[in-house]
Amino acid sequence: MPARPRALTPDRSARHLFGAEMRRLRGAAGMSLEALAAVTKFSKSSLARFETAESMIPPELPAILDAAFGTDGIFGKLYALARKEIHPDQFRRRMELEARARLIEDYTPQIVPGLAQTDDYARAQFVLANPKATRDKIEELVTARMSRQALLVADPPPDFSMILDEAVLRRGIGGARVMRAQLGHLAELALTPTTVVQVLPFEHGGHALLGGSLTLMTLDDGTRVAYEESITTGTLLEDLEVVADRQRSYDLLRACALSPGDSAAFIRSVLEALPA
């Protein structure tokens, strides 16, 4: 029995409306995904993700669909709205993309990235962020964060690159015991075949990514996305030009950071300076 197609929710966003119209017109034309793939030159799996708003619409697709369905520019207009809107359920969507990533590149200015945190460090961070939260709620958040790290030991694992501002290492979270374990974990990650850790020292000064953290992800189909995070909000970026701009800023920052070997030595020096 064939699987039922995923339900669409066109009222949620312009991207969802784009996908719903794409499926509606494809059905009206009596076209299968395979037939539309032959017309558009996109794969069946990619088209399925565009219809369900699981992937950002590529900029060349709207004109192809308008030509195929004779829709006089409607897909182009929907795309103009979709590329500017903030994606609903962004963090959930970020987690879905993270699970598909083959390369993850992080820049963090203040705290250790979630994928590299120890459980005690994560726990201390959650308590600081919400001191009124119950112990059960804190433990639920810690468990969720630790479960994300399973992808680093998947077969095969993604490549994981981190640029850590020196403040990440110097800012004590949870006390000396917690920081010693956390810095030790970072030093260990610096020595694995699939992780790269680089430190950006204070002496470097200003740069284009000041003011927030950035995650770049290259997915299993070659798509690149970015996720920017501030104190309480995050923004998923899937527009190709915007992501390319963030990638350029990240690459310039990486060129100015310490080498992985020097970074590991720097982390160990900060660790050794902590109280026993």
Phi, psi and chi 1 to 4 in degrees:
 res  aa     phi    psi   chi1   chi2   chi3   chi4
   1 MET       -  124.8 -176.9  176.0  179.0      -
   2 PRO   -65.5  147.5   23.5  -33.5      -      -
   3 ALA   -67.2  143.4      -      -      -      -
   4 ARG   -72.4  138.6  -64.1  178.9   61.1 -175.4
   5 PRO   -64.7  147.3   22.8  -32.8      -      -
   6 ARG   -63.9  137.2  179.6  172.8  170.8  175.9
   7 ALA   -65.4  143.8      -      -      -      -
   8 LEU  -103.3  153.9  -58.6 -178.5      -      -
   9 THR  -131.0   75.4   50.1      -      -      -
  10 PRO   -65.8  -15.7   22.7  -33.9      -      -
  11 ASP   -82.1   -4.5   57.4  -33.3      -      -
  12 ARG   -81.1  -36.9  -73.0 -178.5   60.4 -171.9
  13 SER  -168.0  168.9   68.6      -      -      -
  14 ALA   -63.5  -33.9      -      -      -      -
  15 ARG   -66.2  -41.4 -174.9 -170.6  -56.8 -170.8
  16 HIS   -66.2  -38.1  -75.9   74.5      -      -
  17 LEU   -65.1  -39.5 -179.7   57.0      -      -
  18 PHE   -56.9  -48.3 -175.1  106.4      -      -
  19 GLY   -65.5  -39.7      -      -      -      -
  20 ALA   -65.4  -41.3      -      -      -      -
  21 GLU   -66.9  -36.8  -75.4  -62.1  -74.5      -
  22 MET   -61.6  -46.2 -178.3  177.0  162.5      -
  23 ARG   -68.2  -40.9 -179.9 -175.9  -72.4 -179.9
  24 ARG   -60.9  -47.6 -178.3 -177.2   69.1   81.2
  25 LEU   -70.9  -33.3  -70.7  166.0      -      -
  26 ARG   -64.1  -42.7  178.3  173.0   63.0   79.3
  27 GLY   -65.0  -41.3      -      -      -      -
  28 ALA   -62.8  -31.5      -      -      -      -
  29 ALA   -85.4   -3.2      -      -      -      -
  30 GLY    68.8   31.4      -      -      -      -
  31 MET  -102.7  134.6  -63.9  179.5   71.2      -
  32 SER   -81.3  168.4   64.0      -      -      -
  33 LEU   -61.7  -36.1  -78.4  170.5      -      -
  34 GLU   -62.1  -42.1  -69.4   87.3  -13.2      -
  35 ALA   -66.6  -40.8      -      -      -      -
  36 LEU   -67.9  -34.0 -172.2   58.7      -      -
  37 ALA   -61.6  -37.9      -      -      -      -
  38 ALA   -65.8  -33.4      -      -      -      -
  39 VAL   -77.7  -43.1  172.3      -      -      -
  40 THR   -89.1  -19.2   63.1      -      -      -
  41 LYS    71.3   12.9  -52.0  -54.6  178.9 -173.7
  42 PHE   -96.8  151.6  -74.6   91.0      -      -
  43 SER   -69.5  157.6   68.9      -      -      -
  44 LYS   -57.5  -43.0  173.6 -173.7  172.5 -177.8
  45 SER   -65.4  -37.9   59.5      -      -      -
  46 SER   -65.7  -45.0  -66.7      -      -      -
  47 LEU   -61.1  -38.6  -67.7  173.5      -      -
  48 ALA   -62.1  -39.1      -      -      -      -
  49 ARG   -71.2  -32.1  -71.4 -163.1  -65.8  -89.9
  50 PHE   -67.7  -39.0  -59.0  148.2      -      -
  51 GLU   -65.5  -32.8  -75.9 -167.4   -5.6      -
  52 THR  -100.4   10.9   54.7      -      -      -
  53 ALA    61.6   26.2      -      -      -      -
  54 GLU   -83.5  -20.2  -67.3  179.5   69.7      -
  55 SER  -130.3  148.2  -68.9      -      -      -
  56 MET   -66.5  143.6 -179.0   58.1 -174.1      -
  57 ILE   -71.2  126.7  -52.6  149.1      -      -
  58 PRO   -70.2  145.6   21.3  -28.6      -      -
  59 PRO   -63.1  -24.7   19.2  -30.7      -      -
  60 GLU   -83.6  -15.0   62.9  -89.4   26.5      -
  61 LEU   -69.4  -42.0 -179.5   61.0      -      -
  62 PRO   -54.1  -45.7  -27.1   35.7      -      -
  63 ALA   -64.6  -36.4      -      -      -      -
  64 ILE   -65.6  -42.1  -63.5  172.8      -      -
  65 LEU   -68.1  -41.2  -67.5  177.8      -      -
  66 ASP   -60.7  -37.8  -80.4  -36.6      -      -
  67 ALA   -71.0  -40.0      -      -      -      -
  68 ALA   -68.4  -38.3      -      -      -      -
  69 PHE  -101.4   -4.1  -63.4  129.6      -      -
  70 GLY    62.9   44.1      -      -      -      -
  71 THR   -99.6   11.4   41.8      -      -      -
  72 ASP    53.9   42.6 -166.6   27.6      -      -
  73 GLY    89.6    3.7      -      -      -      -
  74 ILE   -63.8  -38.0 -173.2   62.4      -      -
  75 PHE   -69.3  -33.8  -76.4  103.8      -      -
  76 GLY   -63.1  -39.5      -      -      -      -
  77 LYS   -69.1  -41.4  -66.3  172.1 -176.3  175.4
  78 LEU   -63.8  -39.2  -74.0  172.6      -      -
  79 TYR   -64.2  -38.8  173.2   71.6      -      -
  80 ALA   -59.9  -34.3      -      -      -      -
  81 LEU   -77.2  -43.2  -66.7  173.9      -      -
  82 ALA   -63.7  -36.7      -      -      -      -
  83 ARG   -71.7  -15.9   70.8 -169.3  -63.9  -94.3
  84 LYS  -101.4  -17.6  -64.5  176.4 -177.4  177.0
  85 GLU   -81.0  154.2   70.2 -176.3   -3.6      -
  86 ILE   -80.0  129.1  -64.7  177.3      -      -
  87 HIS   -67.7  132.4 -164.7  -75.2      -      -
  88 PRO   -67.5  152.8   25.0  -32.7      -      -
  89 ASP    53.4   48.7  -59.4  -33.1      -      -
  90 GLN   -62.7  -43.0  -68.4 -179.2   79.2      -
  91 PHE   -68.6  -39.0 -167.5   73.3      -      -
  92 ARG   -59.9  -42.8  176.2 -171.3   59.3   79.7
  93 ARG   -64.7  -39.2  173.1   72.7  174.8  138.7
  94 ARG   -60.4  -41.4  179.2 -129.7  162.3  105.0
  95 MET   -64.6  -38.4  -65.4  -59.0   95.7      -
  96 GLU   -62.9  -42.4  -67.4  172.3   -8.2      -
  97 LEU   -69.8  -39.1  -64.7  173.6      -      -
  98 GLU   -58.6  -38.4 -174.4  177.1   81.5      -
  99 ALA   -66.1  -23.9      -      -      -      -
 100 ARG   -95.3   -5.9  -67.5  175.9   47.4 -155.8
 101 ALA   -71.1  139.0      -      -      -      -
 102 ARG  -100.7  -19.7  -56.9  -45.1  -48.5  144.6
 103 LEU  -141.1  127.2  170.9   63.4      -      -
 104 ILE  -122.3  125.9  -59.7  171.5      -      -
 105 GLU  -123.0  121.8  -62.2  169.1  -65.0      -
 106 ASP  -116.4  139.9  -97.6  -22.3      -      -
 107 TYR  -123.3  126.3  162.2   69.2      -      -
 108 THR  -130.9  133.5   54.1      -      -      -
 109 PRO   -94.8  -16.6   32.5  -33.0      -      -
 110 GLN  -132.3  -36.2  -61.8  -69.4  -14.6      -
 111 ILE  -130.1  158.4   60.3  173.8      -      -
 112 VAL   -65.7  137.5  173.6      -      -      -
 113 PRO   -57.1  147.3  -21.1   31.0      -      -
 114 GLY   -55.5  -37.0      -      -      -      -
 115 LEU   -68.7  -13.7  -72.4  176.3      -      -
 116 ALA  -116.1    8.7      -      -      -      -
 117 GLN   -82.3  146.7  -68.9 -179.0    0.1      -
 118 THR   -80.2  163.2   63.9      -      -      -
 119 ASP   -65.6  -37.7   55.7   -7.7      -      -
 120 ASP   -68.0  -37.4  -78.4  -20.6      -      -
 121 TYR   -65.0  -45.8 -176.4   97.9      -      -
 122 ALA   -60.9  -43.2      -      -      -      -
 123 ARG   -60.7  -45.9 -174.5  173.2  -67.4  106.6
 124 ALA   -62.6  -39.1      -      -      -      -
 125 GLN   -64.8  -43.9 -178.4 -165.5  -17.6      -
 126 PHE   -64.9  -38.4  -73.4  131.3      -      -
 127 VAL   -64.3  -41.3  170.3      -      -      -
 128 LEU   -65.1  -38.7  -71.6  169.5      -      -
 129 ALA   -70.5  -32.2      -      -      -      -
 130 ASN  -144.4   79.0 -171.9    1.9      -      -
 131 PRO   -65.0  -13.4   20.8  -31.6      -      -
 132 LYS   -90.4   -5.4  -65.2 -178.6  179.6  179.6
 133 ALA   -68.3  147.2      -      -      -      -
 134 THR   -72.5  162.2   64.3      -      -      -
 135 ARG   -61.2  -40.4  179.1  177.0  -62.8 -179.6
 136 ASP   -61.8  -40.4  -73.1  -14.2      -      -
 137 LYS   -65.2  -42.3  179.7   59.9  177.2  177.3
 138 ILE   -61.2  -44.9  -65.6  -64.0      -      -
 139 GLU   -65.7  -33.5  -68.5  -51.8  -48.6      -
 140 GLU   -62.9  -42.6  179.0 -176.4  -29.6      -
 141 LEU   -66.7  -40.9  -67.8  170.0      -      -
 142 VAL   -63.0  -45.4  171.8      -      -      -
 143 THR   -60.0  -42.1  -61.2      -      -      -
 144 ALA   -63.4  -41.7      -      -      -      -
 145 ARG   -67.4  -42.2  176.9  151.2  -63.9  177.9
 146 MET   -66.2  -32.9  -65.8  -58.8  102.2      -
 147 SER   -65.6  -28.7   68.8      -      -      -
 148 ARG   -62.2  -30.3  -73.7  173.6   53.8 -161.5
 149 GLN   -72.3   -8.3  -62.1 -179.5    8.9      -
 150 ALA   -60.1  -28.7      -      -      -      -
 151 LEU   -66.7  -21.8   66.1   87.4      -      -
 152 LEU   -73.7  -15.3  -64.3 -178.5      -      -
 153 VAL  -116.8   19.6  -67.1      -      -      -
 154 ALA   -69.6  173.2      -      -      -      -
 155 ASP  -124.5   99.8 -174.8   19.3      -      -
 156 PRO   -89.4  156.7   33.0  -35.6      -      -
 157 PRO   -81.7  158.4   31.0  -35.1      -      -
 158 PRO   -74.1  157.8   29.3  -35.5      -      -
 159 ASP   -76.4  137.4  -69.5  -43.4      -      -
 160 PHE  -129.7  119.5 -178.1   33.0      -      -
 161 SER  -119.3  132.8  173.8      -      -      -
 162 MET  -125.4  135.7  -69.8  174.0  -82.9      -
 163 ILE  -112.6  117.1  -58.6  174.6      -      -
 164 LEU  -109.4  123.8  -51.5  178.3      -      -
 165 ASP   -62.8  148.5 -167.1  -79.6      -      -
 166 GLU   -54.9  -30.3 -176.0  176.0  -19.5      -
 167 ALA   -59.7  -29.9      -      -      -      -
 168 VAL   -59.6  -38.9  174.0      -      -      -
 169 LEU   -81.0  -33.2  -48.4  179.1      -      -
 170 ARG   -83.2  -28.0  -58.3  -73.7 -173.0 -170.3
 171 ARG   -78.8  110.1 -172.8  174.7  -57.6  -75.5
 172 GLY   -73.6  122.0      -      -      -      -
 173 ILE  -122.5  119.3  -67.5  179.7      -      -
 174 GLY    87.3    0.2      -      -      -      -
 175 GLY    95.9  172.6      -      -      -      -
 176 ALA   -62.0  -39.7      -      -      -      -
 177 ARG   -62.3  -45.7  179.8 -171.9   63.1   80.8
 178 VAL   -64.6  -41.9  170.8      -      -      -
 179 MET   -69.3  -35.3  -74.7  -57.4  -62.2      -
 180 ARG   -62.2  -43.5  -72.7 -177.1   67.5   85.4
 181 ALA   -66.6  -39.7      -      -      -      -
 182 GLN   -67.8  -44.3  179.1   61.6   75.8      -
 183 LEU   -66.7  -35.5  -66.6  176.0      -      -
 184 GLY   -63.1  -39.1      -      -      -      -
 185 HIS   -64.9  -41.6 -178.0   53.7      -      -
 186 LEU   -63.5  -40.7  -72.6  173.7      -      -
 187 ALA   -62.5  -38.0      -      -      -      -
 188 GLU   -66.5  -41.5  -68.8  173.6   -1.0      -
 189 LEU   -62.7  -30.6  -75.2  176.2      -      -
 190 ALA   -66.3  -14.2      -      -      -      -
 191 LEU  -108.2    8.5  -58.4  174.5      -      -
 192 THR   -92.8  156.0   69.1      -      -      -
 193 PRO   -66.6  -22.5  -19.3   31.5      -      -
 194 THR  -111.1    3.3   56.5      -      -      -
 195 THR  -123.3  144.8   54.4      -      -      -
 196 VAL  -128.6  127.1  174.2      -      -      -
 197 VAL  -119.2  124.7 -179.3      -      -      -
 198 GLN  -128.0  141.5  -69.2 -178.4  -95.9      -
 199 VAL  -105.1  134.2  175.1      -      -      -
 200 LEU  -101.3  107.0 -174.6   72.7      -      -
 201 PRO   -71.5  156.8   20.6  -26.6      -      -
 202 PHE   -54.3  -35.6  -72.0  143.4      -      -
 203 GLU   -63.9  -14.4   62.5 -170.3   34.4      -
 204 HIS   -66.1  -32.0  172.6   68.1      -      -
 205 GLY    85.3 -149.0      -      -      -      -
 206 GLY   -77.6  164.6      -      -      -      -
 207 HIS  -164.4  174.6   53.8   82.1      -      -
 208 ALA   -70.6  -19.0      -      -      -      -
 209 LEU  -102.0   12.3  -62.4 -179.2      -      -
 210 LEU   -60.5  141.4  -80.2  173.8      -      -
 211 GLY   107.5   -8.2      -      -      -      -
 212 GLY  -173.9  172.4      -      -      -      -
 213 SER   -97.6  158.0   63.8      -      -      -
 214 LEU  -137.8  134.8  172.6   69.9      -      -
 215 THR  -123.4  128.4  -59.8      -      -      -
 216 LEU  -110.7  134.6  -64.5  157.7      -      -
 217 MET  -130.4  130.1  -68.5  178.8  -81.3      -
 218 THR  -103.7  119.2  -58.4      -      -      -
 219 LEU   -86.8  175.5  -52.4 -176.7      -      -
 220 ASP   -66.6  -16.0   47.1    9.7      -      -
 221 ASP  -103.7   10.4   61.7   -1.7      -      -
 222 GLY    89.9   -9.1      -      -      -      -
 223 THR   -65.2  142.5  -57.2      -      -      -
 224 ARG  -115.7  133.6  -66.5 -166.0  -57.3  174.1
 225 VAL  -133.0  164.1  -60.7      -      -      -
 226 ALA  -134.6  152.9      -      -      -      -
 227 TYR  -135.4  120.0 -172.6   80.4      -      -
 228 GLU  -105.5  141.0  -66.6 -179.9  -26.1      -
 229 GLU  -134.5  136.7 -165.5  165.7    9.2      -
 230 SER  -114.3 -152.1   60.3      -      -      -
 231 ILE   -63.8  -50.8  -62.9  173.2      -      -
 232 THR  -124.7   -0.9   57.3      -      -      -
 233 THR  -130.0  156.7   60.2      -      -      -
 234 GLY  -137.0  149.6      -      -      -      -
 235 THR  -128.0  123.4  -57.1      -      -      -
 236 LEU   -88.0  125.8 -174.9   65.6      -      -
 237 LEU  -112.9  122.1  -53.6  172.1      -      -
 238 GLU  -126.1   -6.0  -62.7  179.7   82.4      -
 239 ASP   -64.2  130.1 -178.5   83.7      -      -
 240 LEU   -60.7  -41.3  -61.6  178.8      -      -
 241 GLU   -67.5  -41.5  -67.6 -177.5    8.4      -
 242 VAL   -66.1  -43.9  174.4      -      -      -
 243 VAL   -63.5  -40.8  174.4      -      -      -
 244 ALA   -62.6  -36.1      -      -      -      -
 245 ASP   -65.8  -42.3  178.8   69.5      -      -
 246 ARG   -67.7  -36.5  -60.9  -61.5 -169.7  -83.9
 247 GLN   -62.6  -40.3 -176.4   73.1   59.0      -
 248 ARG   -62.6  -44.0  173.7   65.4  173.0  165.3
 249 SER   -62.8  -41.2  -64.1      -      -      -
 250 TYR   -64.2  -43.7 -176.2   89.7      -      -
 251 ASP   -63.4  -39.0  -70.0  -16.6      -      -
 252 LEU   -65.4  -39.1  -71.2  172.3      -      -
 253 LEU   -67.1  -40.8 -159.6   59.1      -      -
 254 ARG   -61.4  -36.9  175.4  164.6   48.7 -165.6
 255 ALA   -66.3  -23.6      -      -      -      -
 256 CYS   -96.0  -10.4  -62.0      -      -      -
 257 ALA   -78.9  165.3      -      -      -      -
 258 LEU   -65.6  153.2  -61.2  178.2      -      -
 259 SER   -64.0  160.7   70.3      -      -      -
 260 PRO   -55.7  -41.0  -29.0   36.8      -      -
 261 GLY   -65.5  -46.1      -      -      -      -
 262 ASP   -66.5  -33.0  -71.5  -15.1      -      -
 263 SER   -66.5  -43.1  -65.2      -      -      -
 264 ALA   -60.4  -42.0      -      -      -      -
 265 ALA   -65.2  -38.6      -      -      -      -
 266 PHE   -63.6  -44.9 -168.1  101.4      -      -
 267 ILE   -60.6  -43.5  -67.1  169.4      -      -
 268 ARG   -64.5  -34.8  -74.0 -167.4  -66.3  -90.8
 269 SER   -67.6  -38.2   72.3      -      -      -
 270 VAL   -67.2  -40.0  176.8      -      -      -
 271 LEU   -61.0  -46.0 -170.7  160.8      -      -
 272 GLU   -66.6  -22.9  -69.3  164.7    0.2      -
 273 ALA   -81.1  -11.7      -      -      -      -
 274 LEU   -75.2  152.7  -71.8  171.3      -      -
 275 PRO   -60.3  144.4  -20.8   31.2      -      -
 276 ALA   -68.9      -      -      -      -      -
